[in-house]
């Protein structure tokens, strides 16, 4: 069973890209030397790794990435003061210009039949205003699922990927450091007994040692790329795409006996 066969088992694009990939990148610095050294010499080991992966190891890595990502998100939301999909609708938030914010508010009223609080009402009762924004976001997500909103799905995947990568960064950087140590030992640049460092071997580290070092060092710099501000920006980008998707929704006709909806109490998404 090769990697493509394993990834085919994770058919959902969100699961595969936002959850599985961060998990795989975490263990890659250790898998490279393991498969490079022992794979050709031990087909049994290669088959065993394929069997373990097929039996749920890949799914387990994705679950770990998602779990750590959700815990990190809880912390980030407290620091941010709310999810970007909530922040972007607040009158007091300055990410959006006033014209775009008013357009989103008007479309929420016209398309979702949810009354958006005024700036004064928001200032008087911020909690109730946030409930309205959260409820509008949740309802809009329900209306924008499916292939017709492929761009929105891509932005949601991008946010989930960055969030989970940030959550897995400490583990990923640790495995990269271990990979660098293994690369130095395999290339005989470093030796343990006796303790020795031979810089001359840097020019000819060998295939196994060289590949291990390249992968581990490259991924170490890659992990540094992810930070809190970047995740927040990706959240805002997703929020913009979500509310822009209202343009494609039909305007609801309101019956005389029907009252505008008030905000729901919770916000949910596939993350």
N, C-alpha and C positions, 0 to 999 in steps of 0.2 A: 504494500500500500504506500503510494507516494504522497507528497504534500498536497498535490491537487486533489487526489481522491479524498483526503482527510477534510480539506476545506469545502469540498462539494457536499459533505455531510452537514455543514453549517450553511444552509441555503438562504437564510434571511440576510439581506445585505447589511442591515444594522448590526446583527449579531456578529457577522463575519468581520466587518471593517471597524466597528467601534469597540467591540469587546474582545474578539479572538486575536486580532492583530496585535494589540498592546500586550496580551498575554504571551504570544509567540515571540515578540521582540524582546521580552524580558529574559527568556531562557535561551535565545539564539546564541549569545557568546559562549555558552557552555555546550550547546548542541554541536556547534561547528567542529571543535577539536574532537569531541566524542565520535562523531560520525566519520570525520576525516581519517582518524587514526584506526579506529576499530571497525568501521563499516566495511571496507574492502576485505579485511582479514576475518571478519566474523559476520557472515550473512545471517546467522541466528540472532545476533544482537540487533541488526537492522530490522529483521522481521518482528522481533519482540517489541522494538520501539514503535513500529507501525501498528502492531496489535494493541499496545497500550494506548496509543493515540486514538485508534479507532474505537476503543472501549470507553472513551470518555475523557482522556487527558486533555484534549484540545478544548472540549466543552468546560472542563474544570478550570482551565486557565482563563477562559472567557468569563466564567462566573466569579473568579477571584478578582479580575479586573473590574467587573461591574460592581461587586460589593465594595471594593476600595473606592471606586469612583463615586458611588452614592454617599459613602461616609464623608468623602472629601467635599462633595457638593453641599451637604448639610452645613459644613463649616463655612464654605465659601458664601452660601446664601446669607448666613448670619453676618458675615463681614460686609457683603454688598448691601444688605438691607432688603433683600428680596431677589427673586429670579429676574433675569433680564426681561422676560416677557411681561413681568409686572412693572419693573422699573420704567420701561420704555413708555408706558401709558400714563405714568404719574405726571401731573401738571408741574411738579417741582423738579422733575428730572430733566437735565439739560442735554442729554445725548441727542435727542431729536430736535429739529427746529420746530417752532410753534405751528407753522403751516402744516407740516406732515403729521404732527401730533393731533391737530384738530381734524385732519382728514381721517385718521384712524378712528378717532372718537365718533365722528359722524357715520362712518361705515359700520361701526359696531352697533350703533343705534338703528341704522337702516337695514343692515343685513342680518344681525343677530337679535334685534329687538331687545337689547339690553341698555338700560339707561345709564350713561356714564356720568359720574359725579362732576360737578363744577369744581373749579379751583378752590372756591370758598368751602364747599362741602368736603372736599378732600382734606383741607387744612383743619376743619372742625372735627372730622372723624377719619383719620388716616386708615384705621383698621377696616372700617366698613368700605372705604374706597378700594382698598387692596382686595377685599373679598369680591368686589365687582369686577376688578381687572382679572383676578384669577379665574373667576367663573367665565368671563368672556373668552379668556385664553383656552380654557378647557373645552368649552363648547366649539370654538373655532378649530381646535385640533381634531375633534370628532368629525367635523364637516370637511376637513381637508386631507383625510387619509386616502391612499390609493395612488395608482399610477398617474393620475392626472396632475399630481403635485410632486413630480419627480425632483424638481429643484429644491423644494422644501425638504424632502427626505434627505437629499445630499447635505443640506446645511445642518439638519438634525444629526446626521452621521458624523459630520465634521466636529460639531460640538461634543458629542459623546466620545469621539476618538481623542480629542484634546483633553477632555476631563479625565478620562481613564488613563491616558498616558501620563498626565501629571500625577495621578494617584499612584501609579506603578513606578514612578521615577526613582524613588529610593531603592526599590528592589532591583530595578533595571541597572542603575548605576553600580550597585554592589556586584551583580553578575558580570558587568563589564570589567570591573576591577579584577575579579577572579579570572576572567578570560584573558586579561593582559598578563597576569601572573602565569597562567598556563602557557600562553604564547611565548613568554620569555624563557620558560623552562623547556618547552618543546624545541625552541630554536637554539637552545644552549647559550643564550645571551646571559642568562642567570643560572647558577647552580646552587644547590642547597648544601651538598656534602662533597667537597668542602664549600663553604660559602664563597661564591666567586661571581664576578660580573665581567663578562668578556664582550666589550663593545665591538670587536672585530666581526662578530657574528651578525651584527646588524645588517651588514651588506649581503649576507647569504643566510637568512633565517630558516630556509627550508620551506617546503610547501605547507606542511601542517602548521608550523609555528608562525610563518608569515601570514597565512590566511586568518589564523586565530587572532593575531595582533591587529590586522587591518579591520576585521569585523568588530572586535571589542573596542578599539579606539574610535572608529567611526560612530558606533552606537553610543559611546560615552558622550561625544559632542552632540549627538542627536538628542539625547535625553535632556541636555542643558537647555534645549530650545523651548521646552514647555514650562510655563509659569502661570501664576494666578491671573495676571492681567490679560494674557492671551486667551485663557479660557473665558474670561468675561467678555472679551471682544467677540469671540465666536458665538457666545450666547446672544449678544446684541444683534449680530448678523442674522442668526436664526430667527430672532424676534421680528426683525424687519421683514424677512421673507414671509413669515407666518401672517403678519397683518397685511402685507401687500397682496397675499392670496385672497383676501376678501373681495377684491375687484372681480374675481371670476365667479363669485357666489351670486345666486339670484336674490333679488330684494324680496323679503317676505312681506306678504299682505297681512295686515293685522286686522282681526275681526273686532267688532265693537265690544264684544264681551271679553276680549283677550287683553290682558294687561302686560306691559313690558316686563321682561324677566329681570330679576335682581341678581347680583353676583352670587356665584356658588362659593362654597366654603373651602374648597381645596383645589389644588392644581396638580394635574398628572400628565405624564408624557412617557414615551418609551425612551428610557435612558439607561 
